[in-house]
């Protein structure tokens, strides 16, 4: 998928652990980990809003569009 979530970068910038963010946002650590690893296929606006609130950032700070990622994702899916 060409849209990436730069959650790990924002966590480093805010000096915050994934477990702390999970508690603040009210999302399970497992689901937050899926987002962090770019394995999610979708994200709710309410989750995005909570992430932005707790990380004190804008959605554009978290989301990134990389068109070349489509081919890489398709190749990974074909291998599975």
C-alpha positions as CSV (number, residue, x, y, z in Angstrom):
1,X,0.0,0.0,0.0
2,X,1.5,3.4,-1.0
3,X,0.3,5.1,2.2
4,X,2.6,4.7,5.2
5,X,2.1,5.6,8.8
6,X,5.2,7.1,10.3
7,X,4.2,6.3,13.9
8,X,7.7,5.1,14.9
9,X,9.2,8.4,13.8
10,X,6.7,10.4,15.8
11,X,7.3,8.2,18.9
12,X,11.0,8.9,18.7
13,X,10.4,12.6,18.3
14,X,8.1,12.7,21.3
15,X,10.3,10.3,23.4
16,X,7.3,8.1,24.0
17,X,7.0,4.3,24.2
18,X,4.4,2.4,22.3
19,X,2.8,1.1,25.5
20,X,2.4,4.6,26.8
21,X,0.7,5.8,23.6
22,X,-1.6,2.7,23.6
23,X,-2.8,3.6,27.1
24,X,-3.3,7.3,26.2
25,X,-5.1,6.6,23.0
26,X,-7.2,3.7,24.4
27,X,-6.1,1.2,21.7
28,X,-4.6,-2.3,22.3
29,X,-0.9,-2.6,22.1
30,X,-1.4,-5.3,19.4
31,X,-3.5,-3.0,17.2
32,X,-1.1,-0.1,17.7
33,X,1.8,-2.4,16.7
34,X,0.0,-3.3,13.5
35,X,-0.3,0.4,12.7
36,X,3.4,0.9,13.6
37,X,4.5,-1.9,11.3
38,X,2.5,-0.6,8.3
39,X,0.4,-3.8,8.3
40,X,-2.9,-2.1,8.7
41,X,-5.3,-1.8,5.7
42,X,-7.3,1.1,7.2
43,X,-7.4,3.5,10.1
44,X,-10.4,5.1,11.7
45,X,-10.5,8.9,11.8
46,X,-11.2,8.7,15.5
47,X,-8.0,6.7,16.0
48,X,-6.0,9.1,13.8
49,X,-7.5,12.0,15.8
50,X,-6.4,10.4,19.1
51,X,-2.9,9.7,17.8
52,X,-2.6,13.3,16.6
53,X,-3.9,14.6,20.0
54,X,-1.5,12.5,22.1
55,X,1.5,13.0,19.8
56,X,0.7,16.7,19.3
57,X,1.0,16.5,15.5
58,X,-1.0,16.9,12.4
59,X,-2.3,13.9,10.3
60,X,0.2,14.8,7.6
61,X,3.0,14.3,10.1
62,X,1.9,10.7,10.5
63,X,0.7,9.8,7.0
64,X,3.0,9.6,4.0
65,X,2.2,8.8,0.3
66,X,4.8,6.7,-1.6
67,X,3.5,5.5,-5.0
68,X,6.4,3.0,-5.4
69,X,5.2,1.1,-2.4
70,X,2.3,-0.4,-4.5
71,X,4.7,-2.7,-6.4
72,X,6.5,-3.7,-3.3
73,X,3.3,-4.6,-1.5
74,X,2.0,-6.6,-4.5
75,X,5.3,-8.5,-4.6
76,X,5.1,-9.4,-0.9
77,X,1.5,-10.6,-1.3
78,X,2.5,-12.8,-4.3
79,X,5.2,-14.4,-2.2
80,X,2.8,-15.4,0.6
